[in-house]
Amino acid sequence: MTGGLSRRNAMKSVGLGSLTMALGGLAGMPGQADADQHMMPDEYALPPLPYDYDALEPVISEQILRIHHDRHHQGYVNGLNATLKKLDAARDAGDMSSIKPLSNALAFHGSGHVLHTLYWNSMTPGGSDGPRGKLLAAIKRDFGSVQKMHQHFVAATKSVEASGWGLLALEPMHKRLLVLQIEKHQNLTMWGVVPLMVCDVWEHAYYLQYQNNRGKYVENWCEVVDWPAVAKRYEKAIG
């Protein structure tokens, strides 16, 4: 990128604004105004949680949330910024020998940052009523019922191989809702889908509280889903 633009400006925003940019400016996410005004600093930053550390108890303990947000998510932000600096250096030096591992790191850390930001905003203290409106109609159309979608999402999320995520997403070409599995942060995804809701099933998301009972964690996690926020992202995505 040349001219008057600072390096990486086209790729970067801060905190929750980065999610709105990554997901096409979806409504219902903090930071939209900054993103729309192209107020993008040189580095990604860890977004604050949208609630207190103890707000999701008893489903997710304060200890887990502090470690998960302050250490793990921060680690992906740090890794993303470090990778972008290394890519800058490689381009400046005309040395493309490290592009393969740096590309892998970019996908891993960048996807980790985006997914964690969406994860915090997929939950709300005390949970919420189930899906309504256009989202409810789409779930019934694409899955048969809310119960069938729920069973599919829980089964897919529980059975992610090793570390990863369960994802409810919109496939925009046919405006179809899909449940997908993500391994690590970037594998098994489908190009073009708009993430609407994610459940983190890396062990750091639940092990201190649930040990190896991932299934119990996933089932409890579904009790704190922020369905109004999911619905807003869906309605923005379908236009």
Sequence and secondary structure as in RCSB ss.txt:
>XXXX:A:sequence
MTGGLSRRNAMKSVGLGSLTMALGGLAGMPGQADADQHMMPDEYALPPLPYDYDALEPVISEQILRIHHDRHHQG
YVNGLNATLKKLDAARDAGDMSSIKPLSNALAFHGSGHVLHTLYWNSMTPGGSDGPRGKLLAAIKRDFGSVQKMH
QHFVAATKSVEASGWGLLALEPMHKRLLVLQIEKHQNLTMWGVVPLMVCDVWEHAYYLQYQNNRGKYVENWCEVV
DWPAVAKRYEKAIG
>XXXX:A:secstr
  TTS TTTTT   THHHHHHHTTS TT TTHHHHHTT   SS      SS TTTTTTTS HHHHHHIIIIIIHH
HHHHHHHHHHHHHHHHHHT  TTHHHHHHHHHHHHHHHHHHHHHHTTB TT      HHHHHHHHHHHSSHHHHH
HHHHHHHHT SSSEEEEEEEETTTTEEEEEEEETTTBT  TT EEEEEEE SGGGTHHHHTT HHHHHHHHGGGB
 HHHHHHHHHHHH 
